[in-house]
Amino acid sequence: MPRIFLYLLLLSSQMAGAQLRKDYLFSSLSIRNGLISEETVDVQQDSKGFIWIATVDGLQRYEGRRLLTFRHIEGDSTSMPNDNIAQMRLDKKNRLWLLFNENKVGYINPADLSFHLVPVNISINITNRAITQLIVDDDGNVMLLLYKIGTYAYDEEKKEFNSKNLPRFEVPKTWNPIFIRKDKSPGIYWIACDSGLVKYDQRKKVMYYRDHGDEQDPLLWA
C-alpha cells in the first residue's frame, strides 16, 4: 500500500508539472522574409499588439504575417526626415517617438500612421551634435538630452521641445548629463554624467553624488 501511494504521488506530481509547462514557439525575421535591414536599433510593441522595428534603413510594423514599411519620401514633408533611426520610444499616449540621424525627432501616431516632425526650440544648430538621448519616463514626460547643451521636454501645447516644462533635477555645474533614468521611487532621478553618477531627489530638492551629501548608496561610489 505505501508503494502504491508513493507511485500515485509521483505520477500526480509529474502530471501537474506537465500541465504547468508551456511550449513556446519562436520565429525569426530576416531580410529573406521582408526585414529591410539586419541592423535593428530598437523594438517596441504598441497598445494594439503590433511590433515596431526601428532600423538604420527605415521603420517597419510587423502585423503577424506581413511587414509594413515606412521610409523617407523625397519631396514629401509628411514622411520621415531620413531612414537612419537612432532610437525609438513609446509614450503613455501610444505615440511612437523616433530619433533620427542629424538629431531630427518626431513621432508616428499608430492610430492613423501619420508622422509628425517636432522642432527643437534652440538657438544653435544641433544637426551634428553627438550623444543625444530620447527619453520617455514613467510620468509620461518626453525629453531630448543634448550632450553639453541641455535637456528639453516636449511641450504638448506648442508642439515643440523646449526647456520650459522640464522635470526638476540638477547636476553639479561642471558635470554634463549623458543618460537620465527616473527611479521607481517617487521623485527620484538617476543622472549619468561624464564625471560620475548623480541621484536627485525632487521632493527634497537635493542631489547626491560622490563626496557630496549624506546618501550612502554604493552606486554613487562605483
C-alpha positions in Angstrom: 0.0 0.0 0.0 2.7 2.6 0.8 4.5 1.8 -2.5 1.2 2.4 -4.5 0.6 5.6 -2.6 4.2 6.8 -3.4 3.8 5.8 -7.1 0.5 7.7 -7.3 2.0 10.7 -5.6 4.9 10.8 -8.0 2.6 10.3 -11.0 0.3 13.1 -9.9 3.3 15.5 -9.4 4.6 14.7 -12.9 1.2 15.3 -14.4 0.9 18.6 -12.6 4.3 19.6 -13.9 3.3 18.7 -17.4 0.2 20.8 -17.1 2.1 23.8 -15.9 4.7 23.5 -18.6 4.1 25.8 -21.6 5.5 25.3 -25.0 6.7 28.5 -26.8 7.1 28.9 -30.5 9.9 31.2 -31.6 10.2 32.6 -35.1 12.7 35.0 -36.6 12.6 37.8 -39.1 15.4 38.5 -41.6 15.9 40.1 -45.0 14.8 36.8 -46.6 11.2 37.3 -45.3 10.9 41.1 -45.6 13.1 42.8 -43.0 14.6 45.9 -44.6 17.9 45.7 -42.6 19.7 43.3 -40.3 20.9 46.3 -38.3 18.0 46.7 -35.9 18.1 49.6 -33.5 15.1 49.0 -31.3 11.8 47.1 -31.0 8.6 48.3 -29.4 5.0 46.9 -29.0 2.1 49.3 -29.2 -1.2 49.1 -27.3 -2.8 47.0 -30.2 0.0 44.4 -30.1 1.8 45.5 -33.3 5.5 45.1 -33.2 7.5 48.1 -34.4 11.1 47.6 -35.6 13.5 50.5 -36.0 16.5 50.0 -38.2 19.2 52.1 -39.8 17.3 51.9 -43.1 13.8 52.7 -42.1 10.9 51.6 -39.8 8.6 48.6 -40.1 5.5 47.4 -38.4 5.1 43.6 -38.0 1.5 42.5 -38.2 1.9 38.8 -37.7 2.0 37.9 -41.4 3.3 41.0 -43.2 5.7 43.9 -42.6 4.5 47.4 -43.3 7.5 49.7 -44.2 7.9 53.4 -43.5 10.7 55.4 -45.3 11.6 58.9 -46.2 9.9 60.0 -49.4 11.8 62.8 -51.3 9.7 65.9 -51.5 7.1 64.7 -49.0 7.2 66.8 -45.8 4.8 64.4 -44.1 7.2 61.5 -44.4 10.1 60.7 -42.0 13.1 63.1 -42.4 15.5 60.2 -43.2 15.7 56.5 -42.8 18.6 56.2 -40.3 16.8 55.8 -36.9 19.0 56.1 -33.8 16.4 55.5 -31.0 12.7 54.6 -30.6 10.5 55.0 -27.6 6.7 54.5 -26.9 5.0 57.0 -24.7 1.9 56.7 -22.5 -0.3 58.1 -25.3 0.8 55.3 -27.6 2.9 57.7 -29.7 6.0 56.1 -31.2 8.8 58.6 -30.8 11.8 58.4 -33.2 15.2 60.0 -33.0 16.9 60.1 -36.4 20.3 60.8 -37.8 21.2 64.5 -37.7 19.2 64.8 -34.5 15.8 65.0 -36.2 13.0 63.9 -33.9 9.3 63.2 -34.3 6.6 60.6 -33.7 4.2 58.3 -35.5 0.6 58.0 -34.4 -0.1 54.3 -34.7 -3.9 55.0 -35.0 -3.6 56.7 -38.4 0.1 56.0 -39.2 0.7 59.7 -39.6 4.2 61.1 -38.9 4.8 64.4 -37.1 8.2 66.1 -37.2 8.8 68.0 -33.9 11.1 71.1 -33.8 13.5 71.7 -31.0 13.4 75.3 -29.8 17.0 76.1 -29.5 19.2 78.9 -30.9 22.1 76.8 -32.2 22.4 74.2 -34.9 22.2 70.7 -33.3 22.5 68.7 -36.6 25.9 67.3 -35.9 25.8 67.2 -32.1 26.9 63.9 -30.6 25.4 61.8 -27.7 21.8 62.6 -27.9 19.2 60.6 -25.9 15.5 60.3 -26.4 13.8 59.8 -23.0 10.3 58.8 -22.0 9.9 58.5 -18.2 7.3 56.8 -16.1 5.4 60.1 -15.6 4.9 60.4 -19.4 7.5 63.1 -19.9 9.2 63.0 -23.3 12.6 64.5 -23.2 15.6 65.1 -25.5 19.0 65.2 -24.0 21.7 67.1 -25.9 25.2 66.5 -24.6 26.9 69.7 -23.2 23.9 71.7 -24.3 20.9 70.8 -22.1 17.7 68.8 -21.7 14.4 69.7 -23.5 10.9 68.5 -22.8 8.1 68.1 -25.3 5.5 70.9 -24.9 2.1 69.5 -25.7 0.6 72.9 -26.3 3.4 74.4 -28.5 4.1 71.0 -30.2 7.9 71.5 -29.8 10.8 70.6 -27.5 11.8 73.4 -25.2 13.3 73.9 -21.7 10.2 75.5 -20.1 8.4 72.4 -18.6 11.3 70.2 -17.7 11.0 67.8 -14.7 13.1 69.3 -11.9 16.5 67.7 -11.5 20.0 69.1 -11.0 23.6 68.0 -11.5 26.9 69.7 -10.4 27.7 72.7 -12.5 30.8 71.2 -14.3 29.1 67.9 -15.0 27.4 67.1 -18.3 24.4 64.6 -18.3 24.7 61.6 -20.7 21.8 59.5 -19.6 18.8 60.1 -17.4 16.5 57.5 -15.8 13.6 58.0 -13.4 13.6 55.6 -10.5 10.5 53.6 -9.4 10.6 55.5 -6.1 8.6 58.8 -6.4 10.6 61.9 -7.2 14.0 60.1 -7.7 16.1 60.6 -10.8 19.4 59.0 -11.7 21.6 61.0 -14.0 24.7 59.5 -15.5 27.2 62.3 -16.3 30.7 62.5 -17.8 32.2 62.9 -14.3 30.1 60.5 -12.3 26.6 59.4 -11.2 24.0 61.7 -9.6 21.0 60.8 -7.6 18.4 63.7 -7.4 15.5 63.8 -5.0 12.8 66.1 -6.3 10.9 66.2 -3.1 13.9 67.3 -1.0 15.4 69.2 -3.9 18.8 67.6 -3.0 21.3 66.0 -5.3 23.7 63.2 -4.1 27.0 62.2 -5.7 30.4 61.0 -4.6 31.9 63.2 -1.8 28.6 65.2 -1.6 25.5 64.7 0.6 24.7 62.1 3.2 23.4 59.5 0.8 25.2 56.1 1.4 24.1 54.4 -1.8 27.1 52.4 -3.0 26.2 53.1 -6.7 27.3 56.7 -6.2 30.8 55.5 -5.4 31.2 53.0 -8.2 
